[in-house]
Amino acid sequence: MIRIIAGELRGLQIEQPSDKFTRPTTDRVREAVFSSIQFKVVDTNCLDLFTGSAAWAIESISRGAKSVDAIELNREVFEVAKKNILKTKTQDKINLIKADALDFVSRTSQKYDFVYIDAPYREYELVNKILSELAQRDILEEGFEIIIETDDPRELVIPDKFTEFKNKKYGKIHILYLCQN
């Protein structure tokens, strides 16, 4: 089980998809990330790519985000995310979409303040394509932040439009924070 750390849904536990499909972000890492953005997430539109359990999306809403588009392609994982969103009664603010993350980014016209990218490990090329697409499209609000969870930040190619302003390591996990250059 995964617990929601803070906000109006604090303490609620949600289901975790099978380990064969996902690698859930630990409470410690999610808490650290949200502590660093806690006041900035209020009244924002967020994009959660590779949503998995939807913990990032639910945590964002719990802490005051206006809306989250949560993207998941895997059918079994999508069903777990759907169940978690219904359990937390956040379906009016979380738009769960069964889609390929890169396809979604290349087609959406919605603008986002925060983008969370938690792709399966070693999917560097996919993350690089998503970053390139985000840099080319006009879907990021002024003052946006992109938060990436990865096991090896050296494999990521950060487009010139973005600046890495923070890189935190938690065990084998790196969290990169990007903003407008």
C-alpha positions as CSV (number, residue, x, y, z in Angstrom):
1,M,0.0,0.0,0.0
2,I,1.0,3.6,-0.7
3,R,0.0,6.4,1.6
4,I,-0.9,10.0,0.8
5,I,1.6,12.1,2.8
6,A,0.0,15.5,3.3
7,G,-3.0,17.7,2.5
8,E,-6.7,17.1,2.7
9,L,-6.2,13.3,1.8
10,R,-3.3,12.8,4.3
11,G,-3.0,9.3,5.6
12,L,-5.3,7.6,3.0
13,Q,-3.8,4.4,1.7
14,I,-4.0,3.5,-2.0
15,E,-3.2,0.3,-3.9
16,Q,0.1,-0.4,-5.6
17,P,0.2,-2.0,-9.0
18,S,2.1,-5.3,-9.4
19,D,5.9,-4.9,-9.1
20,K,6.2,-6.6,-12.5
21,F,4.7,-3.4,-14.1
22,T,5.9,-0.5,-11.9
23,R,8.5,0.7,-9.5
24,P,6.6,2.9,-7.1
25,T,8.2,6.1,-5.8
26,T,8.9,5.7,-2.1
27,D,7.0,7.9,0.5
28,R,10.4,9.5,1.4
29,V,11.0,10.6,-2.2
30,R,7.5,11.9,-2.8
31,E,7.5,13.7,0.6
32,A,10.9,15.4,-0.3
33,V,9.6,16.5,-3.8
34,F,6.3,17.8,-2.5
35,S,8.1,19.6,0.4
36,S,10.1,21.5,-2.2
37,I,7.1,22.5,-4.3
38,Q,4.4,22.5,-1.6
39,F,3.1,26.1,-1.9
40,K,3.8,26.3,-5.7
41,V,1.4,23.4,-6.5
42,V,-1.7,25.1,-5.2
43,D,-4.2,26.1,-8.0
44,T,-2.0,24.6,-10.8
45,N,-2.6,22.2,-13.7
46,C,-0.4,19.2,-13.6
47,L,0.6,16.4,-16.0
48,D,1.6,13.0,-14.5
49,L,3.2,10.9,-17.2
50,F,3.4,7.1,-16.4
51,T,1.0,7.6,-13.5
52,G,1.2,4.1,-12.1
53,S,-0.8,4.0,-8.9
54,A,-1.7,7.7,-9.5
55,A,0.0,8.6,-6.2
56,W,1.7,11.7,-7.7
57,A,-1.7,12.8,-9.1
58,I,-3.6,12.2,-5.9
59,E,-0.9,13.8,-3.8
60,S,-1.0,16.9,-6.1
61,I,-4.8,17.2,-5.6
62,S,-4.4,16.6,-1.9
63,R,-2.0,19.5,-1.7
64,G,-4.3,21.9,-3.6
65,A,-3.6,21.4,-7.4
66,K,-6.5,22.5,-9.5
67,S,-6.3,19.5,-11.9
68,V,-4.1,16.6,-13.1
69,D,-4.0,14.8,-16.3
70,A,-2.7,11.3,-15.3
71,I,-1.4,9.2,-18.3
72,E,-1.0,5.4,-18.1
73,L,-0.8,3.0,-21.0
74,N,-0.6,-0.4,-19.3
75,R,-4.2,-1.8,-18.9
76,E,-3.6,-3.5,-15.5
77,V,-1.9,-0.5,-14.0
78,F,-4.5,1.8,-15.4
79,E,-7.2,-0.2,-13.6
80,V,-5.3,0.2,-10.3
81,A,-5.0,4.0,-10.8
82,K,-8.7,4.2,-11.6
83,K,-9.6,2.3,-8.4
84,N,-7.3,4.7,-6.4
85,I,-8.8,7.8,-7.9
86,L,-12.3,6.6,-7.2
87,K,-11.3,5.6,-3.6
88,T,-9.9,9.0,-2.9
89,K,-12.9,10.7,-4.6
90,T,-10.6,12.8,-6.8
91,Q,-12.2,11.9,-10.2
92,D,-13.5,15.4,-10.6
93,K,-10.0,16.8,-10.6
94,I,-7.9,13.9,-12.0
95,N,-8.4,13.1,-15.6
96,L,-7.1,9.5,-16.0
97,I,-6.2,8.9,-19.6
98,K,-5.2,5.5,-21.1
99,A,-2.6,6.6,-23.6
100,D,1.1,6.5,-24.6
101,A,2.9,9.3,-22.8
102,L,4.8,10.5,-25.9
103,D,1.7,10.5,-28.0
104,F,-0.3,12.4,-25.4
105,V,2.4,15.1,-25.1
106,S,2.6,15.5,-28.8
107,R,-1.2,15.9,-29.2
108,T,-2.5,17.8,-26.1
109,S,-3.3,21.4,-26.2
110,Q,-3.7,21.7,-22.4
111,K,-1.1,23.9,-20.6
112,Y,0.6,22.7,-17.5
113,D,2.4,24.2,-14.6
114,F,4.0,21.0,-13.4
115,V,5.0,17.9,-15.3
116,Y,6.0,14.7,-13.4
117,I,7.9,12.1,-15.5
118,D,8.4,8.8,-13.8
119,A,9.1,6.5,-16.8
120,P,10.2,2.9,-16.3
121,Y,13.9,2.7,-15.5
122,R,16.3,2.6,-18.4
123,E,13.7,4.2,-20.8
124,Y,16.1,7.1,-21.3
125,E,15.3,7.5,-25.0
126,L,11.6,7.7,-24.4
127,V,12.2,10.4,-21.7
128,N,14.5,12.3,-24.0
129,K,11.8,12.2,-26.8
130,I,9.2,13.5,-24.3
131,L,11.5,16.3,-23.1
132,S,12.2,17.3,-26.7
133,E,8.4,17.3,-27.4
134,L,7.8,19.4,-24.3
135,A,10.4,21.9,-25.5
136,Q,8.9,22.2,-28.9
137,R,5.2,22.5,-28.0
138,D,3.5,25.4,-26.3
139,I,2.0,23.4,-23.5
140,L,4.0,24.7,-20.5
141,E,2.8,27.7,-18.5
142,E,5.2,30.5,-17.6
143,G,7.1,29.4,-14.4
144,F,6.6,25.7,-15.1
145,E,8.6,22.9,-13.5
146,I,9.4,19.5,-14.9
147,I,10.2,16.9,-12.3
148,I,11.9,13.7,-13.5
149,E,12.6,10.5,-11.6
150,T,15.5,8.5,-13.1
151,D,18.2,6.0,-12.1
152,D,20.8,7.7,-14.3
153,P,20.5,11.4,-15.1
154,R,23.7,11.2,-17.3
155,E,21.5,9.4,-19.9
156,L,19.1,12.3,-20.2
157,V,19.5,15.0,-22.9
158,I,18.0,18.2,-21.5
159,P,16.8,20.5,-24.3
160,D,18.4,24.0,-24.4
161,K,15.0,25.5,-23.6
162,F,15.2,24.0,-20.1
163,T,17.6,24.5,-17.2
164,E,18.3,21.9,-14.5
165,F,18.0,23.8,-11.3
166,K,18.1,21.0,-8.8
167,N,19.3,17.3,-8.7
168,K,18.6,15.3,-5.6
169,K,19.7,11.7,-5.0
170,Y,17.8,9.3,-2.8
171,G,19.7,6.0,-2.8
172,K,19.8,4.9,-6.4
173,I,17.1,7.4,-7.5
174,H,17.7,10.8,-8.8
175,I,15.1,13.6,-8.9
176,L,15.8,16.3,-11.5
177,Y,14.0,19.6,-11.5
178,L,13.9,21.6,-14.7
179,C,12.5,25.0,-15.4
180,Q,12.6,27.5,-18.3
181,N,16.0,28.6,-19.5
